[in-house]
């Protein structure tokens, strides 16, 4: 996690924090840090949902593959596929 002095060096924040008193600038920096943490949490939750979806689809595909392999091979009866 970043500390306050690292966040003060962010270029986008300096234009707003430069003329603020110390306590106000710290509040702004802490707010930006909180926003960054919330964005990271949203990203990780979305990634976890994607991973769960992918695992479910992969399991469904594996089940379909086993089912298809158990079905009789109708194509082998045609002359071109011998």
Wavefront OBJ file of the C-alpha trace (Angstrom):
o trace
v 0.000 0.000 0.000
v 1.219 3.485 -0.759
v 1.936 5.998 1.952
v 0.759 9.593 1.929
v 4.047 11.052 0.708
v 3.989 8.760 -2.335
v 0.429 9.828 -3.172
v 1.393 13.482 -2.863
v 3.853 12.951 -5.692
v 1.092 11.839 -8.080
v 0.956 14.375 -10.931
v -2.845 14.594 -11.129
v -3.194 15.289 -7.422
v -0.565 18.041 -7.175
v -2.637 20.568 -9.086
v -5.379 20.311 -6.447
v -3.267 19.851 -3.320
v -0.546 22.441 -3.947
v -2.349 25.399 -2.366
v -4.261 23.550 0.353
v -3.414 23.634 4.035
v -1.649 20.534 5.357
v -4.688 18.951 7.028
v -6.906 19.476 3.977
v -4.295 18.073 1.634
v -3.941 14.980 3.818
v -7.702 14.468 3.683
v -7.614 14.745 -0.105
v -4.737 12.296 -0.324
v -6.482 9.846 2.012
v -9.655 10.179 -0.055
v -7.735 9.365 -3.235
v -6.138 6.378 -1.514
v -9.582 5.171 -0.398
v -10.887 5.528 -3.954
v -7.935 3.502 -5.251
v -8.601 0.766 -2.682
v -12.291 0.658 -3.641
v -11.357 0.412 -7.318
v -8.985 -2.466 -6.527
v -11.714 -4.246 -4.562
v -14.179 -3.856 -7.464
v -11.545 -5.171 -9.889
v -10.764 -8.211 -7.729
v -14.450 -9.012 -7.190
v -15.094 -8.828 -10.940
v -12.064 -11.032 -11.577
v -13.267 -13.584 -9.019
v -16.722 -13.640 -10.625
v -15.077 -14.236 -14.000
v -12.950 -17.067 -12.587
v -16.027 -18.706 -11.033
v -17.919 -18.393 -14.331
v -14.969 -19.833 -16.249
v -14.661 -22.796 -13.864
v -18.386 -23.523 -14.183
v -18.236 -23.384 -17.989
v -15.120 -25.565 -18.056
v -16.865 -28.154 -15.874
v -19.910 -28.044 -18.136
v -17.713 -28.571 -21.188
v -15.965 -31.509 -19.542
v -19.343 -33.067 -18.762
v -20.452 -32.529 -22.369
v -17.246 -34.121 -23.666
v -17.727 -37.230 -21.513
v -21.337 -37.451 -22.671
v -20.352 -37.070 -26.351
v -17.636 -39.730 -26.073
v -20.208 -42.149 -24.639
v -22.572 -41.662 -27.604
v -22.379 -44.115 -30.517
v -20.218 -43.014 -33.429
v -22.695 -42.613 -36.275
v -20.119 -41.087 -38.603
v -18.080 -44.313 -38.802
v -20.887 -45.929 -40.798
v -20.257 -43.680 -43.811
v -17.718 -44.852 -46.423
v -15.728 -41.607 -46.545
v -14.803 -41.787 -42.853
v -13.340 -45.301 -42.883
l 1 2 3 4 5 6 7 8 9 10 11 12 13 14 15 16 17 18 19 20 21 22 23 24 25 26 27 28 29 30 31 32 33 34 35 36 37 38 39 40 41 42 43 44 45 46 47 48 49 50 51 52 53 54 55 56 57 58 59 60 61 62 63 64 65 66 67 68 69 70 71 72 73 74 75 76 77 78 79 80 81 82
